[in-house]
């Protein structure tokens, strides 16, 4: 999969104490990625210092020549037009197509890799290059090593890290690209790292430099004079690469007294007379210095120039631009950013953001001479000045990348050791970034202060008018959070706050009118004990509602009667939607939505498809579909009309992407609160089914109903046993006192919306259709041959059932093996399947004709899994013996193996399961405390469920597993344990805030 790092590194170069090139002219080969102009403009800053010092610089790029020649009028600069990587393929100016990006990189740099390497090696030798510099082209480092030339990278991000997130979206079959890029980078001697950097684990050593940035050359007055703009006019610089010619820039976008200078506008784009089209070769730093603020998308070029000019940067988030959160965090640290949501940008509602931009005062005071510093480092390296590589960092680039992926791009879960993450990006130790960290004894302290937590207790100035706290300290602490909100806070004030958590608190402070009652609902995450992905095939599943570590999602809701606006935030859906913890992920902290957006021109609720498109257009606000989507489902399914607005504040400690149903908890908590506030009588089962519609139709995730049912219908200290055929809750199975379940987080982000989960589901439904066709063929053959009478009546009845079977799990394993396994192909192309079998009859997935699908394994998995789950449920009622625990553990190991055969495993979860197995094997006879483990939920990362015997020994073994996992990956896994009641058992609280005089 990877090439050896050691075989290509030029150990005889000057950096390792070999010959020195002296102080004469040097030759630099400078490779520039094809990802946007930002890379080209910063390369200019470094290259001009090299040329000015008398050195030859060959720039290898796909960017237009004028970008370099305009700013470096030197005969020592040479441009070679070659594209050796492809960056990110955009489906529009704000969205990356992950699949297309990986495929384009494959065609550009992988398909003809050896030919490209040979050409680059010959060219580097022909120019007698002393040093290869890469920003941040992977193959350049490998070519340099083969040519015997040292290489150094200069960047704030690397493509292995960026593409690793794309792989989670586009499927594991592209993983080899990521590992190969990491190995390419590992040939570089070191990295010159720019501010606003993201994790770059493939590099052996790092030198940090100041901003490499172009600075203004002319004064504000001179630029405005040349453009004929008076000093009193407010000027917005629209610097938006890749603008869509269909975007209409109208005068009404701008408040009175404003003018907009537009960079990069297509010639055919219509501009109002308040918009001035700038020349293609305009020097942007001069324009920025002469303007009052800038509007655009965050990239290194716009980010660095906004900081250097101390101008407010109004930005619109982009989908899957994974370096953006790191740049944004530094921008916010220096109080230079104002976020505009995508809908307001496209609809021309710019005024409020421009007003805010005039208020904030950017504070960046760092050095701006990074170009000079970087050039000096490159010259010294090319001359062979000694540089010591740290021995402990000399390891496989792919291995270090794997560690970084385990840490997770989102960084929102737990504060493990994260190498190379800026100090200002390390996650806060406080879960909500609002309250002090809750320690174990906080619950006891709360009970000592208040006595038993019952409905009569006054918690943080609230009277509990209806409902019961049920002794749940997390809910009591949430009420305390409500009491601490600043009633004078608002969104505008939040722009002026120093820290993200202060901004969130201020923005949330004005949500509720405290003279009215507030409804509080609560829904837990779930631990998938057995069943998992077999839910969509009608399996029996066993689910536990989790509680330990603040797992529940708590929600406060208040209907209001002032404005017809519904706004959502994760943290919150509210009249001003704000998001606690949004700084930890690339998610917008606010979301505004008019309730009328949910009605069509006939004043009827819009279709689910229209709602999906509504939320899909902006990934940073896509989370709002989980919350606001509940409103549309209630309107469409049970005929509720919401003519008023509502304010909803959500505090969710259910970690995202861990396979513990954070989305289901959010949906169930939201709908529970709305139902209670509006007096809707919805049973827990019905509520779960409605919430599944939110996820399937509005969010667009092809999940079964298992997660929502567990969150809504679960009970403490019991497993919810449910047959996923119209969501039939069979019973609640008591967890025996000698049995305990743990959830261990692998640190690898999981998503049931990912490509692998969808492909496995498709394979199962395609297999079901093939089985139906095979059963029909057998029946037809029997009828034609006249041998019906020779067939067993039971067998005939079974075949007739199979021919019409809706759920694979109703087919027992022996019948699968007797009649159908041989007819199920291992793989089949989509176009071949539809030609032979027609529709696969799954409304939530779509067959791609050109794609090949695995069928035999995904179709068999739910059939065998259903049998394992039934056996597991029966075994739980057996006598308490080691043999019982051994059998339960073996069923979990079998389930994990079956997930792995489907391709739904991951490196981290496999490691955790192996650690549990090793712990069991090394135990002395009759002393084992851990007996089995399996991946949970939709797989591909997330959480592992472990079964064992409760007690100190088992806790010690779990602790040992945590330490072993951290030693091998750098991530200390979080452990979930304990149990909680579902939303149906909790019901709701209706509370009223006491006045200060009470």
LODREN-952794 format. One record per residue (C-alpha): z, x, y. Coordinates in steps of 0.2 Angstrom, whole numbers, padded with zeros to 4 digits, always signed. Layout:
ZXY
...
This chain:
+0000+0000+0000
+0004+0014+0012
-0002+0032+0014
+0010+0046+0013
+0017+0051+0030
+0020+0069+0026
+0003+0073+0020
-0005+0071+0037
+0008+0077+0050
+0002+0093+0057
+0017+0104+0054
+0009+0120+0061
+0008+0112+0079
+0017+0119+0094
+0030+0106+0093
+0037+0113+0077
+0038+0131+0084
+0020+0136+0080
+0007+0143+0093
+0008+0138+0111
-0007+0133+0121
-0001+0142+0137
-0002+0135+0155
-0021+0133+0156
-0032+0117+0155
-0027+0105+0142
-0037+0091+0133
-0030+0074+0131
-0037+0060+0120
-0029+0044+0127
-0032+0028+0116
-0029+0011+0124
-0026-0005+0115
-0038-0019+0117
-0024-0031+0122
-0025-0035+0140
-0027-0026+0157
-0009-0022+0158
-0011-0007+0146
-0026+0000+0155
-0017-0001+0172
-0002+0009+0166
-0013+0021+0157
-0021+0024+0174
-0004+0029+0181
-0001+0042+0168
-0019+0048+0167
-0021+0051+0186
-0006+0063+0185
-0014+0073+0171
-0031+0074+0180
-0022+0079+0196
-0014+0093+0186
-0031+0100+0181
-0032+0093+0163
-0046+0084+0154
-0043+0066+0150
-0054+0056+0137
-0049+0038+0138
-0054+0028+0122
-0055+0010+0126
-0063-0007+0125
-0058-0011+0143
-0071-0011+0158
-0074+0007+0165
-0071+0002+0183
-0052-0001+0179
-0050+0018+0176
-0064+0025+0188
-0058+0015+0203
-0041+0023+0203
-0045+0040+0196
-0060+0047+0206
-0060+0063+0196
-0074+0072+0186
-0060+0077+0173
-0059+0058+0168
-0070+0053+0154
-0072+0036+0146
-0077+0033+0128
-0080+0014+0124
-0073+0012+0107
-0062-0002+0101
-0050+0003+0087
-0038-0012+0087
-0040-0030+0093
-0023-0035+0100
-0019-0054+0100
-0033-0067+0098
-0030-0081+0110
-0035-0099+0107
-0032-0102+0125
-0024-0093+0140
-0007-0098+0134
-0008-0097+0115
-0011-0084+0102
-0019-0089+0086
-0009-0079+0074
-0020-0081+0059
-0036-0076+0069
-0026-0061+0076
-0022-0054+0059
-0040-0057+0053
-0048-0049+0068
-0037-0034+0066
-0042-0033+0048
-0060-0033+0052
-0058-0021+0067
-0046-0008+0059
-0044-0011+0041
-0060-0016+0033
-0070+0000+0037
-0054+0011+0040
-0060+0027+0031
-0076+0027+0041
-0067+0025+0057
-0054+0038+0053
-0068+0050+0048
-0077+0047+0065
-0061+0049+0075
-0056+0065+0066
-0074+0073+0070
-0073+0067+0088
-0056+0074+0091
-0061+0091+0084
-0077+0091+0094
-0067+0089+0111
-0054+0101+0104
-0040+0089+0109
-0023+0097+0112
-0014+0080+0111
-0018+0062+0106
-0009+0049+0116
-0009+0031+0110
-0005+0015+0120
-0003+0008+0107
-0017+0010+0095
-0010+0013+0077
-0025+0021+0069
-0026+0034+0083
-0010+0042+0076
-0017+0043+0058
-0033+0051+0065
-0024+0063+0075
-0013+0069+0060
-0029+0071+0049
-0037+0081+0063
-0022+0092+0064
-0018+0086+0082
+0000+0080+0087
+0001+0063+0094
+0013+0053+0105
+0014+0035+0109
+0018+0027+0126
+0022+0009+0126
+0035-0005+0127
+0030-0013+0111
+0021-0009+0095
+0009-0020+0084
+0019-0019+0068
+0034-0028+0077
+0022-0041+0085
+0012-0044+0069
+0027-0046+0058
+0031-0062+0067
+0013-0067+0065
+0014-0065+0046
+0029-0077+0046
+0017-0090+0053
+0000-0085+0045
+0006-0081+0027
+0013-0066+0017
-0005-0061+0011
-0006-0051+0028
+0010-0041+0025
+0000-0025+0020
-0007-0024+0038
+0010-0023+0045
+0016-0010+0033
+0000+0000+0036
+0002+0000+0055
+0020+0005+0053
+0015+0020+0043
+0001+0024+0056
+0014+0025+0069
+0026+0036+0059
+0013+0050+0061
+0018+0051+0080
+0030+0065+0085
+0039+0053+0096
+0038+0038+0107
+0039+0037+0126
+0047+0021+0128
+0044+0010+0143
+0057-0002+0151
+0058-0020+0144
+0055-0013+0127
+0055-0023+0110
+0061-0015+0094
+0049-0001+0088
+0057+0005+0072
+0042+0014+0065
+0045+0029+0077
+0055+0044+0072
+0062+0048+0090
+0061+0040+0107
+0062+0046+0125
+0065+0033+0138
+0056+0034+0155
+0056+0024+0171
+0044+0010+0175
+0026+0016+0173
+0019+0005+0187
+0005+0005+0201
+0013+0004+0218
+0006-0004+0234
-0004+0008+0245
-0006-0003+0260
+0006-0012+0271
+0009-0031+0270
+0003-0033+0288
-0013-0023+0285
-0018-0033+0269
-0015-0050+0278
-0025-0044+0293
-0040-0039+0282
-0039-0056+0273
-0037-0066+0290
-0020-0073+0285
-0006-0075+0298
+0011-0069+0295
+0019-0086+0296
+0009-0092+0281
+0017-0092+0264
+0006-0084+0251
+0007-0087+0232
-0002-0074+0222
-0010-0082+0206
-0012-0068+0194
-0017-0076+0178
-0028-0066+0166
-0040-0077+0155
-0039-0092+0166
-0048-0107+0159
-0062-0112+0171
-0057-0130+0167
-0041-0128+0176
-0042-0137+0193
-0034-0128+0207
-0031-0142+0220
-0024-0141+0237
-0010-0153+0232
-0003-0140+0220
+0003-0131+0235
+0017-0137+0248
+0012-0138+0266
+0011-0121+0274
+0006-0112+0258
-0010-0102+0253
-0015-0095+0236
-0024-0079+0232
-0032-0081+0215
-0035-0065+0204
-0047-0066+0190
-0054-0084+0193
-0070-0088+0183
-0085-0090+0195
-0087-0108+0189
-0069-0113+0192
-0067-0125+0206
-0055-0120+0220
-0047-0130+0234
-0049-0123+0252
-0031-0117+0251
-0036-0106+0237
-0044-0089+0240
-0054-0081+0226
-0050-0062+0226
-0064-0049+0222
-0064-0042+0204
-0059-0025+0210
-0045-0030+0222
-0030-0019+0220
-0016-0031+0214
-0001-0021+0220
-0007-0022+0238
-0010-0041+0236
+0007-0044+0228
+0016-0034+0242
+0008-0045+0255
+0012-0061+0246
+0029-0071+0245
+0029-0073+0226
+0018-0072+0211
+0013-0085+0198
+0007-0080+0181
+0011-0076+0163
+0023-0062+0158
+0015-0045+0152
+0020-0028+0156
+0008-0026+0171
+0013-0042+0180
+0032-0039+0175
+0032-0021+0181
+0023-0024+0198
+0034-0039+0202
+0049-0028+0199
+0042-0014+0209
+0038-0025+0224
+0054-0035+0223
+0044-0051+0222
+0049-0067+0213
+0039-0070+0198
+0036-0088+0193
+0030-0087+0175
+0024-0099+0162
+0029-0095+0144
+0015-0091+0131
+0015-0095+0112
+0018-0080+0101
+0017-0067+0114
+0032-0059+0105
+0035-0045+0118
+0038-0058+0131
+0056-0062+0128
+0061-0043+0131
+0051-0042+0147
+0058-0059+0153
+0076-0053+0149
+0074-0038+0160
+0066-0049+0174
+0080-0061+0173
+0093-0046+0173
+0086-0041+0190
+0085-0059+0196
+0066-0059+0198
+0061-0074+0187
+0058-0092+0190
+0052-0102+0174
+0038-0115+0176
+0036-0127+0162
+0018-0128+0155
+0016-0146+0159
+0020-0144+0178
+0009-0129+0179
-0006-0138+0172
-0003-0154+0181
-0001-0145+0198
+0018-0149+0201
+0021-0131+0208
+0031-0136+0224
+0049-0135+0217
+0046-0118+0209
+0038-0111+0225
+0054-0116+0234
+0065-0109+0222
+0055-0092+0222
+0059-0091+0241
+0077-0092+0238
+0080-0079+0224
+0081-0061+0229
+0075-0049+0216
+0087-0034+0214
+0077-0020+0205
+0082-0003+0211
+0076+0008+0197
+0064+0023+0198
+0045+0019+0199
+0039+0037+0195
+0038+0033+0176
+0019+0039+0176
+0024+0056+0183
+0038+0058+0171
+0027+0053+0156
+0013+0064+0161
+0025+0079+0162
+0032+0075+0144
+0014+0074+0138
+0009+0091+0146
+0025+0099+0139
+0022+0092+0122
+0003+0098+0122
+0009+0115+0126
+0020+0116+0111
+0037+0116+0120
+0050+0115+0106
+0056+0097+0102
+0068+0093+0088
+0065+0078+0077
+0082+0071+0071
+0082+0073+0052
+0091+0056+0050
+0076+0047+0058
+0063+0055+0046
+0061+0040+0035
+0046+0029+0030
+0040+0019+0045
+0037+0004+0034
+0055+0005+0028
+0062+0005+0046
+0050-0009+0050
+0057-0019+0035
+0075-0016+0042
+0069-0023+0060
+0061-0038+0052
+0078-0042+0043
+0087-0040+0060
+0075-0054+0065
+0064-0056+0080
+0074-0070+0086
+0090-0061+0087
+0100-0077+0089
+0110-0078+0073
+0123-0064+0072
+0128-0048+0081
+0124-0035+0067
+0118-0018+0070
+0102-0018+0079
+0093-0001+0082
+0083+0001+0098
+0087-0016+0106
+0091-0014+0124
+0109-0016+0129
+0104-0031+0140
+0097-0040+0125
+0111-0038+0113
+0116-0056+0109
+0133-0062+0116
+0147-0063+0104
+0150-0081+0110
+0141-0094+0100
+0137-0105+0114
+0137-0091+0128
+0148-0104+0137
+0166-0103+0129
+0176-0088+0123
+0173-0083+0105
+0182-0095+0093
+0193-0085+0082
+0200-0091+0065
+0217-0095+0072
+0210-0106+0086
+0211-0121+0075
+0229-0118+0071
+0233-0115+0090
+0224-0131+0094
+0235-0141+0081
+0251-0133+0087
+0247-0138+0105
+0241-0156+0101
+0248-0160+0084
+0237-0168+0071
+0219-0171+0078
+0219-0190+0078
+0211-0203+0089
+0227-0205+0099
+0226-0187+0105
+0220-0183+0123
+0208-0168+0122
+0203-0159+0137
+0206-0174+0149
+0197-0187+0138
+0203-0203+0131
+0196-0207+0114
+0192-0225+0115
+0183-0228+0099
+0181-0217+0083
+0191-0203+0075
+0192-0185+0077
+0195-0184+0058
+0205-0168+0061
+0189-0158+0066
+0193-0144+0077
+0175-0140+0081
+0173-0158+0089
+0189-0156+0099
+0183-0139+0105
+0166-0147+0110
+0176-0160+0121
+0184-0146+0129
+0167-0139+0133
+0162-0155+0141
+0178-0155+0152
+0174-0137+0158
+0156-0142+0164
+0154-0140+0183
+0151-0157+0190
+0143-0149+0205
+0131-0139+0195
+0112-0143+0195
+0096-0134+0190
+0093-0127+0207
+0110-0119+0208
+0107-0112+0191
+0093-0101+0197
+0105-0091+0208
+0117-0087+0194
+0119-0069+0188
+0120-0073+0169
+0110-0084+0157
+0126-0093+0151
+0131-0096+0170
+0114-0104+0173
+0115-0115+0158
+0133-0121+0162
+0128-0125+0180
+0112-0134+0174
+0122-0144+0162
+0136-0148+0174
+0127-0162+0183
+0122-0171+0167
+0135-0185+0166
+0142-0198+0177
+0160-0196+0172
+0165-0214+0178
+0155-0220+0162
+0159-0218+0144
+0152-0204+0134
+0147-0205+0116
+0149-0190+0104
+0141-0188+0088
+0141-0174+0075
+0130-0169+0060
+0132-0154+0049
+0119-0142+0042
+0117-0142+0023
+0118-0129+0009
+0105-0133-0004
+0114-0130-0020
+0100-0136-0032
+0083-0145-0030
+0076-0137-0014
+0057-0139-0012
+0056-0150-0027
+0061-0164-0015
+0044-0168-0010
+0039-0171-0029
+0053-0183-0032
+0066-0172-0039
+0085-0175-0041
+0093-0163-0028
+0111-0158-0025
+0116-0154-0007
+0132-0149+0001
+0136-0152+0019
+0142-0135+0027
+0156-0133+0039
+0163-0115+0040
+0158-0105+0055
+0155-0119+0067
+0140-0126+0057
+0140-0144+0064
+0128-0149+0078
+0138-0159+0091
+0131-0170+0104
+0136-0180+0119
+0126-0194+0125
+0127-0206+0140
+0114-0219+0145
+0111-0220+0163
+0102-0233+0174
+0096-0223+0189
+0079-0215+0184
+0067-0218+0171
+0067-0200+0164
+0072-0193+0148
+0075-0175+0148
+0079-0164+0133
+0088-0148+0130
+0093-0139+0114
+0107-0138+0119
+0102-0154+0127
+0092-0169+0129
+0097-0176+0146
+0092-0181+0163
+0091-0163+0167
+0088-0155+0150
+0097-0138+0149
+0098-0127+0134
+0114-0117+0128
+0109-0101+0120
+0090-0103+0125
+0091-0085+0131
+0092-0079+0113
+0075-0085+0108
+0059-0088+0117
+0063-0106+0121
+0063-0114+0138
+0080-0119+0144
+0074-0135+0153
+0063-0149+0148
+0058-0164+0159
+0049-0179+0153
+0046-0196+0160
+0050-0210+0148
+0033-0218+0153
+0024-0203+0144
+0029-0212+0128
+0019-0227+0132
+0000-0229+0132
-0011-0238+0144
-0007-0255+0136
+0012-0252+0138
+0014-0249+0119
+0022-0234+0112
+0010-0220+0109
+0005-0214+0092
+0014-0201+0082
-0002-0190+0083
-0002-0191+0102
+0016-0187+0103
+0013-0172+0091
+0000-0165+0103
+0011-0169+0118
+0025-0157+0112
+0013-0145+0103
+0005-0138+0119
+0020-0128+0124
+0029-0118+0110
+0043-0113+0122
+0047-0132+0123
+0042-0137+0106
+0060-0139+0101
+0061-0155+0112
+0051-0164+0099
+0066-0164+0087
+0076-0173+0101
+0065-0184+0111
+0055-0188+0095
+0070-0198+0089
+0067-0210+0104
+0049-0213+0100
+0053-0216+0081
+0066-0229+0086
+0053-0238+0098
+0039-0238+0085
+0049-0241+0069
+0063-0254+0074
+0056-0260+0091
+0069-0253+0103
+0063-0252+0121
+0072-0239+0132
+0070-0244+0150
+0084-0233+0156
+0086-0214+0155
+0098-0205+0145
+0108-0189+0146
+0111-0179+0130
+0120-0163+0129
+0118-0154+0112
+0129-0140+0106
+0122-0133+0089
+0130-0119+0080
+0119-0122+0065
+0109-0106+0065
+0090-0108+0066
+0078-0101+0053
+0092-0098+0040
+0087-0112+0028
+0102-0123+0032
+0093-0137+0040
+0096-0134+0058
+0082-0146+0063
+0089-0160+0052
+0106-0158+0060
+0099-0159+0077
+0088-0175+0073
+0102-0184+0064
+0115-0180+0078
+0103-0186+0091
+0098-0202+0083
+0117-0206+0078
+0122-0204+0097
+0108-0214+0103
+0111-0228+0090
+0129-0228+0095
+0126-0228+0114
+0114-0243+0112
+0123-0253+0099
+0109-0251+0086
+0116-0254+0068
+0107-0241+0057
+0114-0236+0040
+0115-0218+0036
+0101-0219+0023
+0089-0228+0035
+0094-0216+0049
+0089-0201+0038
+0072-0209+0034
+0069-0212+0052
+0073-0194+0056
+0061-0187+0043
+0048-0197+0052
+0052-0186+0067
+0050-0170+0058
+0034-0176+0048
+0024-0185+0061
+0030-0178+0078
+0036-0160+0075
+0022-0159+0061
+0033-0151+0047
+0029-0156+0029
+0047-0157+0023
+0054-0170+0011
+0069-0181+0016
+0082-0171+0007
+0089-0162+0023
+0091-0177+0033
+0099-0187+0019
+0112-0173+0017
+0116-0172+0035
+0118-0191+0037
+0125-0196+0020
+0135-0181+0014
+0154-0181+0011
+0166-0167+0012
+0170-0157-0005
+0156-0166-0014
+0138-0163-0018
+0126-0177-0012
+0116-0181-0028
+0099-0189-0022
+0083-0194-0031
+0070-0190-0018
+0059-0206-0023
+0062-0217-0008
+0078-0207-0004
+0089-0215-0018
+0107-0208-0016
+0113-0209-0034
+0131-0203-0031
+0142-0190-0023
+0147-0177-0036
+0164-0170-0034
+0165-0151-0033
+0177-0146-0046
+0192-0136-0040
+0188-0121-0050
+0170-0120-0043
+0165-0114-0025
+0149-0112-0016
+0145-0099-0003
+0129-0097+0008
+0124-0079+0012
+0112-0077+0027
+0098-0064+0023
+0094-0062+0041
+0076-0066+0038
+0070-0081+0048
+0064-0095+0037
+0052-0110+0042
+0047-0125+0032
+0033-0126+0044
+0026-0109+0038
+0010-0106+0029
+0018-0102+0012
+0029-0117+0011
+0014-0128+0015
+0002-0119+0003
+0015-0122-0011
+0017-0140-0007
-0002-0142-0007
-0003-0133-0024
+0010-0146-0031
+0000-0161-0024
-0016-0154-0030
-0008-0151-0047
-0002-0169-0048
-0019-0175-0045
-0026-0165-0059
-0013-0171-0070
-0017-0189-0066
-0036-0185-0070
-0032-0177-0086
-0021-0191-0092
-0035-0203-0088
-0047-0193-0097
-0036-0193-0113
-0034-0212-0112
-0053-0214-0110
-0057-0202-0125
-0045-0212-0136
-0052-0228-0130
-0070-0222-0133
-0066-0215-0150
-0057-0231-0155
-0041-0221-0160
-0029-0230-0149
-0021-0237-0164
-0017-0220-0171
-0008-0215-0155
+0011-0217-0153
+0015-0232-0142
+0027-0222-0132
+0014-0208-0130
+0001-0220-0124
+0013-0228-0112
+0018-0211-0105
-0001-0206-0103
-0003-0222-0093
+0011-0218-0082
+0005-0201-0079
-0012-0207-0074
-0004-0216-0060
+0012-0205-0057
+0017-0203-0039
+0030-0190-0042
+0028-0174-0053
+0046-0174-0057
+0045-0190-0068
+0035-0180-0080
+0047-0171-0092
+0044-0152-0096
+0038-0156-0114
+0024-0168-0109
+0018-0155-0096
+0017-0142-0109
+0009-0153-0122
-0004-0161-0112
-0007-0153-0095
-0002-0135-0093
-0019-0129-0100
-0029-0140-0088
-0020-0133-0072
-0030-0119-0065
-0020-0104-0059
-0030-0105-0042
-0044-0116-0035
-0053-0116-0019
-0051-0131-0008
-0069-0136-0007
-0070-0135-0026
-0055-0146-0028
-0061-0160-0016
-0078-0160-0024
-0070-0163-0042
-0054-0173-0038
-0057-0180-0020
-0040-0182-0010
-0024-0174-0015
-0015-0189-0007
-0002-0180+0003
-0002-0186+0021
+0007-0171+0028
-0004-0157+0022
-0022-0153+0024
-0034-0144+0012
-0044-0130+0020
-0061-0129+0010
-0063-0111+0012
-0045-0107+0006
-0039-0103-0012
-0024-0112-0017
-0012-0107-0032
-0009-0123-0042
-0002-0120-0059
+0015-0112-0054
+0018-0124-0039
+0014-0139-0050
+0026-0134-0064
+0040-0129-0052
+0047-0146-0048
+0045-0152-0066
+0056-0138-0072
+0067-0139-0057
+0071-0157-0059
+0077-0153-0077
+0088-0139-0071
+0096-0150-0057
+0100-0164-0070
+0107-0151-0081
+0117-0144-0067
+0124-0161-0062
+0130-0164-0080
+0138-0147-0082
+0148-0149-0066
+0157-0163-0076
+0160-0152-0091
+0177-0144-0096
+0182-0130-0084
+0177-0114-0094
+0168-0098-0092
+0154-0105-0102
+0152-0119-0090
+0151-0107-0075
+0139-0095-0085
+0127-0110-0088
+0128-0116-0070
+0125-0098-0064
+0110-0096-0076
+0102-0112-0069
+0103-0105-0052
+0095-0088-0057
+0081-0098-0066
+0078-0108-0050
+0077-0092-0039
+0065-0085-0051
+0054-0100-0050
+0054-0099-0031
+0049-0081-0033
+0034-0086-0044
+0029-0098-0031
+0028-0084-0018
+0043-0092-0008
+0055-0077-0010
+0058-0063+0002
+0064-0045+0001
+0081-0050+0009
+0085-0065-0002
+0079-0055-0018
+0091-0041-0013
+0106-0053-0011
+0102-0062-0028
+0101-0045-0036
+0118-0040-0029
+0126-0056-0036
+0119-0052-0053
+0124-0034-0052
+0142-0040-0047
+0142-0051-0062
+0136-0038-0074
+0148-0025-0069
+0163-0037-0071
+0174-0034-0087
+0173-0048-0100
+0182-0064-0094
+0185-0057-0076
+0168-0062-0068
+0171-0072-0052
+0152-0074-0046
+0140-0082-0059
+0124-0086-0050
+0113-0087-0035
+0097-0094-0028
+0086-0094-0012
+0088-0111-0003
+0078-0124+0006
+0060-0120+0009
+0062-0102+0004
+0053-0087+0012
+0069-0080+0019
+0085-0089+0025
+0100-0092+0015
+0105-0088-0003
+0117-0100-0012
+0130-0092-0023
+0141-0100-0036
+0158-0093-0042
+0176-0096-0044
+0187-0098-0029
+0200-0085-0025
+0204-0068-0018
+0194-0059-0031
+0178-0069-0027
+0181-0067-0008
+0182-0048-0011
+0166-0048-0021
+0157-0058-0007
+0164-0045+0005
+0157-0031-0006
+0140-0039-0006
+0140-0040+0013
+0144-0022+0014
+0130-0017+0001
+0117-0027+0010
+0122-0020+0027
+0121-0002+0020
+0103-0005+0013
+0096-0016+0028
+0107-0013+0043
+0111-0032+0044
+0128-0038+0039
+0125-0055+0032
+0134-0070+0038
+0144-0080+0025
+0145-0099+0026
+0158-0108+0016
+0168-0124+0017
+0163-0142+0017
+0161-0155+0030
+0158-0174+0031
+0141-0180+0035
+0136-0190+0051
+0138-0207+0042
+0156-0203+0038
+0160-0196+0055
+0152-0211+0064
+0154-0207+0083
+0167-0206+0096
+0167-0215+0112
+0177-0206+0125
+0181-0208+0144
+0186-0194+0155
+0202-0195+0164
+0203-0194+0182
+0211-0179+0190
+0225-0190+0196
+0229-0197+0179
